[in-house]
Amino acid sequence: MRYYERIGLITPERLGNGYRDYTQEQLRSVLEIKELAAAGIPPSRVAPFLDCLHAGHTNSDDCPSSLATYRDSIAELDEAIAALGARRAILAQRLEEGAGCTFPAAPLEVSLQLPENLPVPEDDGAPGMIPGTRLRWFSVCGCRSRCSPTRILPWPQHWGCPPLKRLAENNR
């Protein structure tokens, strides 16, 4: 009630001991403010309703200014609903697009076995040619973010791809 007093909606009398003395009309105003707040009309916009009560009307919405406030509030709700509907449509579209992505279940295996009819190359001494060296594996990324789903990329270029990152951690 002190809030309503502070913003000027009610002005109670002060008794000699400093207590506030509310009239029946002020208590009715507070009940009306609370009912309007429950309907979504903030205290800052209840003045037309209180003016209607103070003018002697039985109901706070018997005046044209109160009805205009209802219309404005409904228009604001309609705008909010439209904005939320647009946001929902965007999220639903992105969900559908994302759900349609396929991610590789496992990294592309690289065969270390050469066909039997190939000649054995000469060892040039390069570290990558040392027998028993494990080859870096490659993967086709389907994350559609920074990676290309049509290229085969070496693993370090995929650190931003969460599905492939999980696969790398499992294959260490």
Biotite code that builds the C-alpha atoms (Angstrom):
import biotite.structure as struc

atoms = struc.array([
    struc.Atom([0.000, 0.000, 0.000], chain_id="A", res_id=1, res_name="MET", atom_name="CA", element="C"),
    struc.Atom([2.928, 2.308, 0.621], chain_id="A", res_id=2, res_name="ARG", atom_name="CA", element="C"),
    struc.Atom([3.941, 1.774, -3.005], chain_id="A", res_id=3, res_name="TYR", atom_name="CA", element="C"),
    struc.Atom([0.503, 2.914, -4.172], chain_id="A", res_id=4, res_name="TYR", atom_name="CA", element="C"),
    struc.Atom([0.835, 5.929, -1.880], chain_id="A", res_id=5, res_name="GLU", atom_name="CA", element="C"),
    struc.Atom([4.316, 6.698, -3.230], chain_id="A", res_id=6, res_name="ARG", atom_name="CA", element="C"),
    struc.Atom([3.128, 6.708, -6.872], chain_id="A", res_id=7, res_name="ILE", atom_name="CA", element="C"),
    struc.Atom([0.102, 8.838, -5.973], chain_id="A", res_id=8, res_name="GLY", atom_name="CA", element="C"),
    struc.Atom([-2.755, 6.374, -6.387], chain_id="A", res_id=9, res_name="LEU", atom_name="CA", element="C"),
    struc.Atom([-3.952, 6.726, -2.784], chain_id="A", res_id=10, res_name="ILE", atom_name="CA", element="C"),
    struc.Atom([-3.330, 9.407, -0.164], chain_id="A", res_id=11, res_name="THR", atom_name="CA", element="C"),
    struc.Atom([-4.288, 8.279, 3.348], chain_id="A", res_id=12, res_name="PRO", atom_name="CA", element="C"),
    struc.Atom([-4.709, 10.658, 6.279], chain_id="A", res_id=13, res_name="GLU", atom_name="CA", element="C"),
    struc.Atom([-2.085, 10.531, 9.036], chain_id="A", res_id=14, res_name="ARG", atom_name="CA", element="C"),
    struc.Atom([-3.162, 10.128, 12.629], chain_id="A", res_id=15, res_name="LEU", atom_name="CA", element="C"),
    struc.Atom([-1.429, 11.940, 15.473], chain_id="A", res_id=16, res_name="GLY", atom_name="CA", element="C"),
    struc.Atom([0.737, 8.890, 16.172], chain_id="A", res_id=17, res_name="ASN", atom_name="CA", element="C"),
    struc.Atom([1.898, 8.728, 12.510], chain_id="A", res_id=18, res_name="GLY", atom_name="CA", element="C"),
    struc.Atom([-0.299, 5.780, 11.521], chain_id="A", res_id=19, res_name="TYR", atom_name="CA", element="C"),
    struc.Atom([-2.021, 5.905, 8.166], chain_id="A", res_id=20, res_name="ARG", atom_name="CA", element="C"),
    struc.Atom([-5.818, 6.051, 8.216], chain_id="A", res_id=21, res_name="ASP", atom_name="CA", element="C"),
    struc.Atom([-7.381, 4.596, 5.032], chain_id="A", res_id=22, res_name="TYR", atom_name="CA", element="C"),
    struc.Atom([-10.948, 5.372, 4.035], chain_id="A", res_id=23, res_name="THR", atom_name="CA", element="C"),
    struc.Atom([-13.316, 2.773, 2.576], chain_id="A", res_id=24, res_name="GLN", atom_name="CA", element="C"),
    struc.Atom([-12.910, 4.434, -0.816], chain_id="A", res_id=25, res_name="GLU", atom_name="CA", element="C"),
    struc.Atom([-9.113, 4.044, -0.628], chain_id="A", res_id=26, res_name="GLN", atom_name="CA", element="C"),
    struc.Atom([-9.450, 0.386, 0.387], chain_id="A", res_id=27, res_name="LEU", atom_name="CA", element="C"),
    struc.Atom([-11.782, -0.140, -2.596], chain_id="A", res_id=28, res_name="ARG", atom_name="CA", element="C"),
    struc.Atom([-9.146, 1.524, -4.797], chain_id="A", res_id=29, res_name="SER", atom_name="CA", element="C"),
    struc.Atom([-6.457, -0.853, -3.497], chain_id="A", res_id=30, res_name="VAL", atom_name="CA", element="C"),
    struc.Atom([-8.668, -3.876, -4.251], chain_id="A", res_id=31, res_name="LEU", atom_name="CA", element="C"),
    struc.Atom([-9.293, -2.541, -7.753], chain_id="A", res_id=32, res_name="GLU", atom_name="CA", element="C"),
    struc.Atom([-5.561, -1.978, -8.318], chain_id="A", res_id=33, res_name="ILE", atom_name="CA", element="C"),
    struc.Atom([-4.845, -5.580, -7.281], chain_id="A", res_id=34, res_name="LYS", atom_name="CA", element="C"),
    struc.Atom([-7.588, -6.978, -9.538], chain_id="A", res_id=35, res_name="GLU", atom_name="CA", element="C"),
    struc.Atom([-6.300, -4.970, -12.488], chain_id="A", res_id=36, res_name="LEU", atom_name="CA", element="C"),
    struc.Atom([-2.727, -6.092, -11.761], chain_id="A", res_id=37, res_name="ALA", atom_name="CA", element="C"),
    struc.Atom([-3.929, -9.713, -11.816], chain_id="A", res_id=38, res_name="ALA", atom_name="CA", element="C"),
    struc.Atom([-5.377, -9.007, -15.279], chain_id="A", res_id=39, res_name="ALA", atom_name="CA", element="C"),
    struc.Atom([-2.019, -7.608, -16.442], chain_id="A", res_id=40, res_name="GLY", atom_name="CA", element="C"),
    struc.Atom([-2.636, -3.891, -16.086], chain_id="A", res_id=41, res_name="ILE", atom_name="CA", element="C"),
    struc.Atom([0.223, -2.386, -14.056], chain_id="A", res_id=42, res_name="PRO", atom_name="CA", element="C"),
    struc.Atom([-0.397, 0.178, -11.300], chain_id="A", res_id=43, res_name="PRO", atom_name="CA", element="C"),
    struc.Atom([1.090, 2.885, -13.508], chain_id="A", res_id=44, res_name="SER", atom_name="CA", element="C"),
    struc.Atom([-1.931, 2.535, -15.853], chain_id="A", res_id=45, res_name="ARG", atom_name="CA", element="C"),
    struc.Atom([-4.844, 2.239, -13.377], chain_id="A", res_id=46, res_name="VAL", atom_name="CA", element="C"),
    struc.Atom([-5.579, 5.968, -13.039], chain_id="A", res_id=47, res_name="ALA", atom_name="CA", element="C"),
    struc.Atom([-8.568, 5.896, -15.459], chain_id="A", res_id=48, res_name="PRO", atom_name="CA", element="C"),
    struc.Atom([-10.177, 3.093, -13.457], chain_id="A", res_id=49, res_name="PHE", atom_name="CA", element="C"),
    struc.Atom([-9.692, 4.875, -10.135], chain_id="A", res_id=50, res_name="LEU", atom_name="CA", element="C"),
    struc.Atom([-10.969, 8.147, -11.634], chain_id="A", res_id=51, res_name="ASP", atom_name="CA", element="C"),
    struc.Atom([-14.087, 6.279, -12.725], chain_id="A", res_id=52, res_name="CYS", atom_name="CA", element="C"),
    struc.Atom([-14.641, 4.948, -9.177], chain_id="A", res_id=53, res_name="LEU", atom_name="CA", element="C"),
    struc.Atom([-13.995, 8.382, -7.656], chain_id="A", res_id=54, res_name="HIS", atom_name="CA", element="C"),
    struc.Atom([-16.547, 9.864, -10.061], chain_id="A", res_id=55, res_name="ALA", atom_name="CA", element="C"),
    struc.Atom([-19.201, 7.736, -8.361], chain_id="A", res_id=56, res_name="GLY", atom_name="CA", element="C"),
    struc.Atom([-19.488, 4.808, -10.765], chain_id="A", res_id=57, res_name="HIS", atom_name="CA", element="C"),
    struc.Atom([-20.156, 1.368, -9.285], chain_id="A", res_id=58, res_name="THR", atom_name="CA", element="C"),
    struc.Atom([-17.595, -0.337, -11.521], chain_id="A", res_id=59, res_name="ASN", atom_name="CA", element="C"),
    struc.Atom([-14.213, 0.997, -12.471], chain_id="A", res_id=60, res_name="SER", atom_name="CA", element="C"),
    struc.Atom([-14.713, 0.064, -16.121], chain_id="A", res_id=61, res_name="ASP", atom_name="CA", element="C"),
    struc.Atom([-17.964, 2.029, -16.611], chain_id="A", res_id=62, res_name="ASP", atom_name="CA", element="C"),
    struc.Atom([-16.026, 4.946, -18.162], chain_id="A", res_id=63, res_name="CYS", atom_name="CA", element="C"),
    struc.Atom([-14.739, 5.251, -21.749], chain_id="A", res_id=64, res_name="PRO", atom_name="CA", element="C"),
    struc.Atom([-11.177, 5.952, -20.568], chain_id="A", res_id=65, res_name="SER", atom_name="CA", element="C"),
    struc.Atom([-11.138, 2.619, -18.727], chain_id="A", res_id=66, res_name="SER", atom_name="CA", element="C"),
    struc.Atom([-12.337, 0.802, -21.829], chain_id="A", res_id=67, res_name="LEU", atom_name="CA", element="C"),
    struc.Atom([-9.586, 2.513, -23.853], chain_id="A", res_id=68, res_name="ALA", atom_name="CA", element="C"),
    struc.Atom([-7.028, 1.194, -21.369], chain_id="A", res_id=69, res_name="THR", atom_name="CA", element="C"),
    struc.Atom([-8.445, -2.319, -21.851], chain_id="A", res_id=70, res_name="TYR", atom_name="CA", element="C"),
    struc.Atom([-8.140, -1.935, -25.626], chain_id="A", res_id=71, res_name="ARG", atom_name="CA", element="C"),
    struc.Atom([-4.541, -0.701, -25.348], chain_id="A", res_id=72, res_name="ASP", atom_name="CA", element="C"),
    struc.Atom([-3.623, -3.619, -23.082], chain_id="A", res_id=73, res_name="SER", atom_name="CA", element="C"),
    struc.Atom([-5.202, -6.121, -25.471], chain_id="A", res_id=74, res_name="ILE", atom_name="CA", element="C"),
    struc.Atom([-3.319, -4.554, -28.403], chain_id="A", res_id=75, res_name="ALA", atom_name="CA", element="C"),
    struc.Atom([-0.041, -4.884, -26.473], chain_id="A", res_id=76, res_name="GLU", atom_name="CA", element="C"),
    struc.Atom([-0.815, -8.535, -25.757], chain_id="A", res_id=77, res_name="LEU", atom_name="CA", element="C"),
    struc.Atom([-1.581, -9.152, -29.429], chain_id="A", res_id=78, res_name="ASP", atom_name="CA", element="C"),
    struc.Atom([1.797, -7.655, -30.391], chain_id="A", res_id=79, res_name="GLU", atom_name="CA", element="C"),
    struc.Atom([3.600, -9.780, -27.790], chain_id="A", res_id=80, res_name="ALA", atom_name="CA", element="C"),
    struc.Atom([1.787, -12.923, -28.971], chain_id="A", res_id=81, res_name="ILE", atom_name="CA", element="C"),
    struc.Atom([2.714, -12.169, -32.594], chain_id="A", res_id=82, res_name="ALA", atom_name="CA", element="C"),
    struc.Atom([6.367, -11.610, -31.638], chain_id="A", res_id=83, res_name="ALA", atom_name="CA", element="C"),
    struc.Atom([6.437, -14.853, -29.647], chain_id="A", res_id=84, res_name="LEU", atom_name="CA", element="C"),
    struc.Atom([4.797, -16.689, -32.552], chain_id="A", res_id=85, res_name="GLY", atom_name="CA", element="C"),
    struc.Atom([7.480, -15.409, -34.921], chain_id="A", res_id=86, res_name="ALA", atom_name="CA", element="C"),
    struc.Atom([10.243, -16.453, -32.509], chain_id="A", res_id=87, res_name="ARG", atom_name="CA", element="C"),
    struc.Atom([8.626, -19.875, -32.141], chain_id="A", res_id=88, res_name="ARG", atom_name="CA", element="C"),
    struc.Atom([8.459, -20.330, -35.936], chain_id="A", res_id=89, res_name="ALA", atom_name="CA", element="C"),
    struc.Atom([12.167, -19.487, -36.280], chain_id="A", res_id=90, res_name="ILE", atom_name="CA", element="C"),
    struc.Atom([13.112, -21.916, -33.502], chain_id="A", res_id=91, res_name="LEU", atom_name="CA", element="C"),
    struc.Atom([10.910, -24.673, -34.958], chain_id="A", res_id=92, res_name="ALA", atom_name="CA", element="C"),
    struc.Atom([12.500, -24.200, -38.397], chain_id="A", res_id=93, res_name="GLN", atom_name="CA", element="C"),
    struc.Atom([16.010, -24.319, -36.946], chain_id="A", res_id=94, res_name="ARG", atom_name="CA", element="C"),
    struc.Atom([15.108, -27.415, -34.926], chain_id="A", res_id=95, res_name="LEU", atom_name="CA", element="C"),
    struc.Atom([13.804, -29.161, -38.020], chain_id="A", res_id=96, res_name="GLU", atom_name="CA", element="C"),
    struc.Atom([16.890, -28.209, -40.020], chain_id="A", res_id=97, res_name="GLU", atom_name="CA", element="C"),
    struc.Atom([19.179, -29.308, -37.202], chain_id="A", res_id=98, res_name="GLY", atom_name="CA", element="C"),
    struc.Atom([17.325, -32.577, -36.667], chain_id="A", res_id=99, res_name="ALA", atom_name="CA", element="C"),
    struc.Atom([17.769, -33.347, -40.353], chain_id="A", res_id=100, res_name="GLY", atom_name="CA", element="C"),
    struc.Atom([21.559, -33.224, -40.048], chain_id="A", res_id=101, res_name="CYS", atom_name="CA", element="C"),
    struc.Atom([23.355, -36.493, -39.889], chain_id="A", res_id=102, res_name="THR", atom_name="CA", element="C"),
    struc.Atom([26.554, -36.841, -37.990], chain_id="A", res_id=103, res_name="PHE", atom_name="CA", element="C"),
    struc.Atom([29.018, -39.620, -38.560], chain_id="A", res_id=104, res_name="PRO", atom_name="CA", element="C"),
    struc.Atom([28.681, -42.367, -35.985], chain_id="A", res_id=105, res_name="ALA", atom_name="CA", element="C"),
    struc.Atom([32.407, -43.055, -36.041], chain_id="A", res_id=106, res_name="ALA", atom_name="CA", element="C"),
    struc.Atom([35.477, -41.601, -37.692], chain_id="A", res_id=107, res_name="PRO", atom_name="CA", element="C"),
    struc.Atom([36.219, -42.679, -41.229], chain_id="A", res_id=108, res_name="LEU", atom_name="CA", element="C"),
    struc.Atom([38.573, -45.635, -40.950], chain_id="A", res_id=109, res_name="GLU", atom_name="CA", element="C"),
    struc.Atom([41.833, -45.458, -42.857], chain_id="A", res_id=110, res_name="VAL", atom_name="CA", element="C"),
    struc.Atom([43.102, -48.791, -44.026], chain_id="A", res_id=111, res_name="SER", atom_name="CA", element="C"),
    struc.Atom([46.770, -49.446, -43.336], chain_id="A", res_id=112, res_name="LEU", atom_name="CA", element="C"),
    struc.Atom([46.793, -52.498, -45.599], chain_id="A", res_id=113, res_name="GLN", atom_name="CA", element="C"),
    struc.Atom([48.105, -52.048, -49.106], chain_id="A", res_id=114, res_name="LEU", atom_name="CA", element="C"),
    struc.Atom([47.047, -54.251, -51.982], chain_id="A", res_id=115, res_name="PRO", atom_name="CA", element="C"),
    struc.Atom([49.451, -57.136, -52.401], chain_id="A", res_id=116, res_name="GLU", atom_name="CA", element="C"),
    struc.Atom([50.482, -56.297, -55.977], chain_id="A", res_id=117, res_name="ASN", atom_name="CA", element="C"),
    struc.Atom([51.962, -52.854, -55.131], chain_id="A", res_id=118, res_name="LEU", atom_name="CA", element="C"),
    struc.Atom([55.735, -52.434, -55.016], chain_id="A", res_id=119, res_name="PRO", atom_name="CA", element="C"),
    struc.Atom([57.181, -51.529, -51.616], chain_id="A", res_id=120, res_name="VAL", atom_name="CA", element="C"),
    struc.Atom([58.367, -47.888, -51.653], chain_id="A", res_id=121, res_name="PRO", atom_name="CA", element="C"),
    struc.Atom([61.848, -46.972, -50.565], chain_id="A", res_id=122, res_name="GLU", atom_name="CA", element="C"),
    struc.Atom([62.140, -45.493, -47.086], chain_id="A", res_id=123, res_name="ASP", atom_name="CA", element="C"),
    struc.Atom([63.228, -41.870, -47.493], chain_id="A", res_id=124, res_name="ASP", atom_name="CA", element="C"),
    struc.Atom([63.763, -41.477, -43.752], chain_id="A", res_id=125, res_name="GLY", atom_name="CA", element="C"),
    struc.Atom([60.910, -39.007, -43.232], chain_id="A", res_id=126, res_name="ALA", atom_name="CA", element="C"),
    struc.Atom([59.228, -39.482, -39.817], chain_id="A", res_id=127, res_name="PRO", atom_name="CA", element="C"),
    struc.Atom([55.827, -40.096, -41.430], chain_id="A", res_id=128, res_name="GLY", atom_name="CA", element="C"),
    struc.Atom([57.235, -43.107, -43.240], chain_id="A", res_id=129, res_name="MET", atom_name="CA", element="C"),
    struc.Atom([58.547, -44.953, -40.176], chain_id="A", res_id=130, res_name="ILE", atom_name="CA", element="C"),
    struc.Atom([56.977, -48.423, -40.085], chain_id="A", res_id=131, res_name="PRO", atom_name="CA", element="C"),
    struc.Atom([54.318, -48.719, -37.391], chain_id="A", res_id=132, res_name="GLY", atom_name="CA", element="C"),
    struc.Atom([53.527, -44.990, -37.321], chain_id="A", res_id=133, res_name="THR", atom_name="CA", element="C"),
    struc.Atom([49.836, -44.457, -36.781], chain_id="A", res_id=134, res_name="ARG", atom_name="CA", element="C"),
    struc.Atom([48.194, -42.355, -39.475], chain_id="A", res_id=135, res_name="LEU", atom_name="CA", element="C"),
    struc.Atom([46.092, -39.377, -38.520], chain_id="A", res_id=136, res_name="ARG", atom_name="CA", element="C"),
    struc.Atom([42.525, -40.242, -39.221], chain_id="A", res_id=137, res_name="TRP", atom_name="CA", element="C"),
    struc.Atom([40.164, -38.071, -41.183], chain_id="A", res_id=138, res_name="PHE", atom_name="CA", element="C"),
    struc.Atom([36.450, -37.471, -40.854], chain_id="A", res_id=139, res_name="SER", atom_name="CA", element="C"),
    struc.Atom([33.669, -36.012, -42.903], chain_id="A", res_id=140, res_name="VAL", atom_name="CA", element="C"),
    struc.Atom([32.050, -33.319, -40.797], chain_id="A", res_id=141, res_name="CYS", atom_name="CA", element="C"),
    struc.Atom([28.280, -32.862, -40.910], chain_id="A", res_id=142, res_name="GLY", atom_name="CA", element="C"),
    struc.Atom([27.943, -30.103, -38.319], chain_id="A", res_id=143, res_name="CYS", atom_name="CA", element="C"),
    struc.Atom([27.135, -27.379, -40.890], chain_id="A", res_id=144, res_name="ARG", atom_name="CA", element="C"),
    struc.Atom([28.827, -24.712, -38.795], chain_id="A", res_id=145, res_name="SER", atom_name="CA", element="C"),
    struc.Atom([32.365, -23.793, -39.804], chain_id="A", res_id=146, res_name="ARG", atom_name="CA", element="C"),
    struc.Atom([33.145, -27.188, -41.325], chain_id="A", res_id=147, res_name="CYS", atom_name="CA", element="C"),
    struc.Atom([32.226, -28.268, -44.817], chain_id="A", res_id=148, res_name="SER", atom_name="CA", element="C"),
    struc.Atom([30.065, -31.391, -45.139], chain_id="A", res_id=149, res_name="PRO", atom_name="CA", element="C"),
    struc.Atom([31.551, -32.067, -48.578], chain_id="A", res_id=150, res_name="THR", atom_name="CA", element="C"),
    struc.Atom([35.250, -32.031, -47.673], chain_id="A", res_id=151, res_name="ARG", atom_name="CA", element="C"),
    struc.Atom([37.343, -34.521, -45.791], chain_id="A", res_id=152, res_name="ILE", atom_name="CA", element="C"),
    struc.Atom([39.289, -32.550, -43.219], chain_id="A", res_id=153, res_name="LEU", atom_name="CA", element="C"),
    struc.Atom([42.033, -33.586, -40.826], chain_id="A", res_id=154, res_name="PRO", atom_name="CA", element="C"),
    struc.Atom([40.862, -33.785, -37.232], chain_id="A", res_id=155, res_name="TRP", atom_name="CA", element="C"),
    struc.Atom([42.337, -30.546, -35.742], chain_id="A", res_id=156, res_name="PRO", atom_name="CA", element="C"),
    struc.Atom([40.175, -28.472, -38.081], chain_id="A", res_id=157, res_name="GLN", atom_name="CA", element="C"),
    struc.Atom([37.093, -29.944, -36.369], chain_id="A", res_id=158, res_name="HIS", atom_name="CA", element="C"),
    struc.Atom([37.720, -28.854, -32.763], chain_id="A", res_id=159, res_name="TRP", atom_name="CA", element="C"),
    struc.Atom([34.641, -26.600, -32.923], chain_id="A", res_id=160, res_name="GLY", atom_name="CA", element="C"),
    struc.Atom([32.390, -29.506, -33.945], chain_id="A", res_id=161, res_name="CYS", atom_name="CA", element="C"),
    struc.Atom([30.912, -31.019, -30.733], chain_id="A", res_id=162, res_name="PRO", atom_name="CA", element="C"),
    struc.Atom([29.816, -34.413, -32.214], chain_id="A", res_id=163, res_name="PRO", atom_name="CA", element="C"),
    struc.Atom([33.233, -34.998, -33.738], chain_id="A", res_id=164, res_name="LEU", atom_name="CA", element="C"),
    struc.Atom([35.018, -33.729, -30.644], chain_id="A", res_id=165, res_name="LYS", atom_name="CA", element="C"),
    struc.Atom([33.251, -36.425, -28.620], chain_id="A", res_id=166, res_name="ARG", atom_name="CA", element="C"),
    struc.Atom([34.385, -39.029, -31.137], chain_id="A", res_id=167, res_name="LEU", atom_name="CA", element="C"),
    struc.Atom([37.975, -37.824, -30.894], chain_id="A", res_id=168, res_name="ALA", atom_name="CA", element="C"),
    struc.Atom([37.956, -38.039, -27.133], chain_id="A", res_id=169, res_name="GLU", atom_name="CA", element="C"),
    struc.Atom([36.622, -41.607, -27.343], chain_id="A", res_id=170, res_name="ASN", atom_name="CA", element="C"),
    struc.Atom([39.320, -42.601, -29.837], chain_id="A", res_id=171, res_name="ASN", atom_name="CA", element="C"),
    struc.Atom([42.362, -41.290, -27.970], chain_id="A", res_id=172, res_name="ARG", atom_name="CA", element="C"),
])
